[in-house]
C-alpha cells in the first residue's frame, strides 16, 4: 500500500464517519420469531420451553393478572432463562368508543395492560387507536381519519403513559387502513404529537396494504414503512394477504407463504434495524398453520441471509 493509497483511504473513512455512515457493510440484527403455543401449560418454565421447542425466541405475554405479582415474576424469570422475549401485551379494545361508559372502562383496561407489560418486562403494550364506529370496535367511520380522531388519540396516548409511567416498556398503536395512523408518515406525525419517550411503533404491514399500488409492490411499501419508522419500532406481526377477486377490493389474511407479501423485503428490513425485533405470527386458526408460516419465514430468511435469535 502506497502513502497516497493510505491517505486516500483515510480521507474516505473520515468523510464517511463525518457523514454518519458506518464504514464497511451494515451490521445485521437477528429477528426474534414468535407465536402462540397451543395447549394449556400453566407452569411458566414449561411454557417458555414450549416456545423454544417450536423454535420461537419471542412470545405473547402469558395469561396473568396484574395483581398476581408472584406469577408475573415467575413468568419473567422463566422466559429470560430460556432467552425468549415477551414481545407484547395486547390491549385490544376501543379507546374511542362513542359510549362514554365503555370508553372509560376501555381506557382503564388498557392502562392495566400497560402496567402489566411494564411489570413483566414486555417490549410493548399495543392497541389500535380505536374507532368512532358504535358497533364494531375496529370498524370504519367517516371521522376515523379526522383531526378530531388524531387529537383524541394523542390525548389517550399521553394520558396512558403519564398515568402508568412505564419504566421498562412502551405503549404502541398499531396502524390500520381505516383510522389514524394509516401510513408511516401519519405515524411519525403521531409520535411527534404524543411527545413521550415511552411511546413507540408496532408494525403490522398487512393492516395497511390497502390499495392495488401497495399490494402490487409490497416490497417497496414495506421497506419505506420500516425505514421511516425505524427509530421507534418495537414489535411486528407476521401474516400474509391474498386478493379475493370481486368488483371492489377485498384482501384476505392467510398463512405466510400463501399470499403476496414480500417476506424477503420484510425480513431484510427488520434485520437492518439496530436491535433484535420480535416478529409475531398471528390470526391463524390452528397449530399446523403456525408451523407452516414459521417454516416459510425461516426458509425465506435463510435465502435472504437473515438470522433468527
VMD Tcl script that draws the C-alpha trace (Angstrom):
set ca {
  {0.00 0.00 0.00}
  {1.44 3.38 -1.02}
  {1.30 6.51 1.10}
  {-1.14 8.03 -1.44}
  {-3.46 4.98 -1.13}
  {-3.30 5.10 2.66}
  {-4.09 8.80 2.76}
  {-6.92 8.44 0.24}
  {-8.45 5.59 2.24}
  {-8.13 7.56 5.47}
  {-9.80 10.55 3.88}
  {-12.72 8.49 2.61}
  {-13.15 6.85 6.02}
  {-13.10 10.25 7.69}
  {-15.72 11.64 5.31}
  {-17.87 8.56 5.80}
  {-17.71 8.84 9.59}
  {-18.38 12.56 9.43}
  {-21.47 11.91 7.33}
  {-22.76 9.50 9.96}
  {-22.44 6.48 7.66}
  {-20.71 3.46 9.25}
  {-17.64 2.18 7.43}
  {-17.98 -1.29 5.93}
  {-21.15 -3.35 5.48}
  {-24.05 -2.54 7.83}
  {-24.45 -4.78 10.84}
  {-27.40 -7.16 10.66}
  {-29.59 -7.80 13.67}
  {-31.23 -11.12 14.39}
  {-35.00 -11.40 14.24}
  {-36.97 -12.93 17.10}
  {-39.68 -15.06 15.55}
  {-42.60 -15.88 17.81}
  {-46.18 -17.01 18.04}
  {-48.71 -18.65 20.36}
  {-48.28 -22.06 21.96}
  {-51.30 -24.34 21.78}
  {-52.40 -26.41 24.74}
  {-52.84 -25.45 28.37}
  {-49.45 -25.08 30.08}
  {-49.63 -23.37 33.46}
  {-46.01 -23.65 34.61}
  {-44.06 -20.61 33.30}
  {-40.80 -22.52 32.80}
  {-42.53 -25.29 30.86}
  {-44.35 -22.68 28.78}
  {-41.09 -20.90 27.97}
  {-39.52 -24.23 26.98}
  {-42.52 -24.99 24.78}
  {-41.83 -21.78 22.87}
  {-38.22 -22.82 22.40}
  {-39.32 -26.28 21.25}
  {-41.20 -24.57 18.42}
  {-38.12 -22.53 17.53}
  {-39.57 -19.32 18.95}
  {-37.43 -16.71 20.66}
  {-40.35 -14.32 21.25}
  {-43.75 -14.80 22.87}
  {-47.04 -13.14 23.57}
  {-47.47 -12.42 27.28}
  {-48.92 -15.46 29.07}
  {-52.26 -15.10 30.82}
  {-51.71 -13.35 34.15}
  {-53.44 -10.70 36.24}
  {-51.64 -7.51 37.19}
  {-52.37 -8.29 40.85}
  {-50.57 -11.66 40.70}
  {-47.07 -10.32 41.31}
  {-45.59 -13.73 42.15}
  {-46.70 -15.25 38.82}
  {-45.56 -12.16 36.93}
  {-42.10 -12.54 38.41}
  {-42.08 -16.27 37.69}
  {-43.02 -15.62 34.05}
  {-40.32 -13.01 33.61}
  {-37.64 -15.21 35.17}
  {-38.68 -18.32 33.23}
  {-38.73 -16.64 29.83}
  {-35.41 -14.90 30.47}
  {-33.86 -18.24 31.41}
  {-34.91 -19.66 28.04}
  {-33.92 -16.48 26.13}
  {-37.49 -15.85 24.99}
  {-38.51 -12.20 24.82}
  {-42.08 -11.30 25.79}
  {-42.84 -9.17 22.76}
  {-46.17 -7.63 23.63}
  {-49.15 -7.37 25.89}
  {-52.24 -6.91 23.75}
  {-54.96 -4.46 24.81}
  {-57.48 -4.91 22.04}
  {-60.35 -2.59 22.99}
  {-61.80 0.62 21.60}
  {-60.20 3.67 23.21}
  {-62.56 5.94 21.24}
  {-65.84 4.15 21.76}
  {-68.66 6.70 21.36}
  {-70.30 5.36 24.54}
  {-68.80 7.30 27.48}
  {-69.07 4.42 29.97}
  {-67.49 1.89 27.61}
  {-64.76 4.33 26.63}
  {-63.74 4.96 30.26}
  {-63.82 1.23 31.02}
  {-61.67 0.52 27.97}
  {-59.16 3.20 28.95}
  {-58.79 1.67 32.42}
  {-58.30 -1.76 30.86}
  {-55.55 -0.51 28.55}
  {-53.87 1.22 31.50}
  {-53.85 -2.08 33.39}
  {-52.38 -3.87 30.37}
  {-49.65 -1.24 30.04}
  {-48.87 -1.70 33.74}
  {-48.70 -5.47 33.19}
  {-46.33 -5.04 30.25}
  {-44.06 -2.95 32.45}
  {-44.23 -5.41 35.33}
  {-43.39 -8.46 33.20}
  {-40.74 -6.65 31.13}
  {-42.54 -6.92 27.79}
  {-41.26 -4.99 24.80}
  {-44.54 -3.12 24.45}
  {-48.24 -2.88 25.16}
  {-50.19 -2.48 21.93}
  {-53.70 -1.46 20.90}
  {-55.19 0.22 17.87}
  {-56.24 3.86 18.21}
  {-59.87 2.75 18.17}
  {-62.91 3.82 16.16}
  {-65.97 6.03 16.36}
  {-67.96 3.11 14.96}
  {-70.65 2.31 17.58}
  {-70.95 -1.42 16.84}
  {-67.56 -2.70 15.61}
  {-64.64 -1.70 17.80}
  {-62.20 -1.55 14.87}
  {-64.81 -0.72 12.20}
  {-64.92 2.11 9.67}
  {-66.32 5.54 10.41}
  {-66.08 8.76 8.37}
  {-64.38 10.57 11.28}
  {-61.64 7.97 11.84}
  {-59.18 9.94 9.70}
  {-60.21 13.34 11.03}
  {-58.24 15.86 13.07}
  {-60.66 15.18 15.92}
  {-59.70 11.49 15.88}
  {-56.00 12.36 15.73}
  {-56.23 14.78 18.66}
  {-58.21 12.30 20.76}
  {-55.62 9.59 20.06}
  {-52.79 11.90 21.09}
  {-54.64 12.65 24.33}
  {-55.25 8.95 25.03}
  {-51.61 8.01 24.46}
  {-50.33 10.83 26.65}
  {-52.81 10.08 29.46}
  {-51.98 6.37 29.44}
  {-48.24 6.93 29.59}
  {-48.46 9.73 32.15}
  {-50.78 7.69 34.37}
  {-48.85 4.40 34.29}
  {-45.35 5.91 33.96}
  {-43.79 2.76 32.44}
  {-40.08 2.35 33.00}
  {-39.32 -0.89 31.12}
  {-41.89 -0.98 28.34}
  {-43.58 1.33 25.86}
  {-47.08 1.90 24.57}
  {-47.71 1.49 20.84}
  {-50.57 2.00 18.42}
  {-50.97 -0.45 15.55}
  {-51.58 1.05 12.12}
  {-54.95 0.45 10.45}
  {-56.18 1.29 6.96}
  {-59.38 2.89 8.23}
  {-58.04 5.01 11.09}
  {-55.06 7.05 12.25}
  {-52.23 6.15 11.88}
  {-52.73 4.67 8.41}
  {-49.19 5.01 6.99}
  {-45.63 5.68 8.09}
  {-45.94 9.44 7.65}
  {-49.07 9.71 9.78}
  {-47.37 7.57 12.43}
  {-44.39 9.94 12.53}
  {-46.83 12.82 12.95}
  {-48.49 10.94 15.82}
  {-45.15 10.20 17.50}
  {-44.16 13.85 17.40}
  {-47.54 14.97 18.71}
  {-47.61 12.46 21.59}
  {-44.08 13.54 22.52}
  {-43.42 10.82 25.09}
  {-40.30 8.63 25.34}
  {-42.49 5.69 26.33}
  {-44.39 5.81 23.03}
  {-43.27 3.61 20.14}
  {-44.30 1.77 17.00}
  {-45.89 -1.60 16.42}
  {-45.79 -2.73 12.78}
  {-48.42 -4.80 11.03}
  {-47.83 -4.22 7.32}
  {-50.85 -6.29 6.27}
  {-53.15 -3.87 8.09}
  {-52.13 -1.06 5.75}
  {-51.56 -2.86 2.45}
  {-54.89 -1.44 1.43}
  {-54.64 -0.45 -2.21}
  {-53.65 -2.06 -5.52}
  {-50.48 0.06 -5.62}
  {-49.33 -1.25 -2.25}
  {-50.43 -4.82 -2.98}
  {-48.67 -4.98 -6.34}
  {-45.37 -3.84 -4.80}
  {-45.40 -4.84 -1.16}
  {-41.61 -4.85 -1.00}
  {-41.24 -1.15 -1.72}
  {-44.07 -0.30 0.67}
  {-42.59 -2.46 3.46}
  {-39.07 -1.08 3.06}
  {-40.36 2.50 3.11}
  {-42.55 1.88 6.16}
  {-39.82 0.24 8.22}
  {-37.04 2.64 7.23}
  {-39.26 5.64 8.04}
  {-40.27 4.29 11.45}
  {-37.00 2.51 12.27}
  {-36.03 4.51 15.38}
  {-39.29 3.66 17.13}
  {-40.14 0.08 16.05}
  {-40.77 -2.27 18.98}
  {-42.52 -5.37 17.66}
  {-44.17 -6.62 14.47}
  {-46.87 -9.00 13.27}
  {-46.48 -11.69 10.61}
  {-49.22 -12.83 8.25}
  {-49.91 -12.72 4.51}
  {-52.52 -11.39 2.08}
  {-54.34 -12.61 -1.00}
  {-56.63 -10.55 -3.23}
  {-60.09 -12.09 -3.48}
  {-61.38 -11.09 -6.94}
  {-64.58 -9.07 -6.62}
  {-65.93 -5.87 -8.14}
  {-64.24 -3.94 -5.31}
  {-61.14 -4.50 -3.17}
  {-61.18 -7.49 -0.84}
  {-57.89 -8.59 0.71}
  {-57.88 -11.71 2.92}
  {-55.36 -12.67 5.60}
  {-53.69 -16.04 5.04}
  {-50.76 -18.08 6.32}
  {-47.35 -16.55 5.49}
  {-46.22 -18.01 2.18}
  {-49.70 -18.40 0.72}
  {-50.06 -14.76 -0.29}
  {-48.27 -11.87 -1.96}
  {-46.42 -10.17 0.91}
  {-42.72 -9.83 0.07}
  {-41.19 -11.56 3.09}
  {-37.68 -11.21 1.75}
  {-38.09 -7.43 1.87}
  {-39.85 -7.64 5.26}
  {-37.12 -9.75 6.89}
  {-34.23 -7.83 5.38}
  {-35.74 -4.52 6.52}
  {-36.18 -5.84 10.07}
  {-32.65 -7.26 10.09}
  {-31.34 -3.80 9.18}
  {-32.76 -2.35 12.40}
  {-30.20 -1.68 15.14}
  {-31.91 -4.08 17.57}
  {-33.40 -7.57 17.62}
  {-37.07 -7.18 16.74}
  {-39.88 -9.63 17.57}
  {-41.90 -10.81 14.57}
  {-45.06 -12.44 15.86}
  {-47.26 -14.81 13.86}
  {-50.94 -14.08 14.45}
  {-54.54 -14.56 13.29}
  {-54.08 -18.18 12.20}
  {-56.56 -20.85 13.19}
  {-54.52 -23.87 14.28}
  {-51.08 -25.06 15.31}
  {-50.36 -26.57 11.88}
  {-50.87 -23.21 10.20}
  {-48.50 -21.51 12.62}
  {-45.90 -24.21 11.95}
  {-46.33 -23.73 8.19}
  {-45.97 -19.96 8.49}
  {-42.91 -20.21 10.73}
  {-41.23 -22.68 8.37}
  {-41.86 -20.40 5.40}
  {-40.47 -17.34 7.20}
  {-37.35 -19.26 8.25}
  {-36.87 -20.53 4.68}
  {-37.09 -17.03 3.20}
  {-34.84 -15.74 5.96}
  {-32.19 -18.33 5.16}
  {-32.35 -17.45 1.44}
  {-32.08 -13.74 2.28}
  {-29.15 -14.15 4.66}
  {-31.21 -13.21 7.72}
  {-30.59 -14.85 11.09}
  {-33.08 -15.66 13.83}
  {-32.28 -15.44 17.53}
}
mol new
graphics top color blue
foreach p $ca { graphics top sphere $p radius 0.5 }
foreach p [lrange $ca 0 end-1] q [lrange $ca 1 end] { graphics top cylinder $p $q radius 0.2 }
display resetview
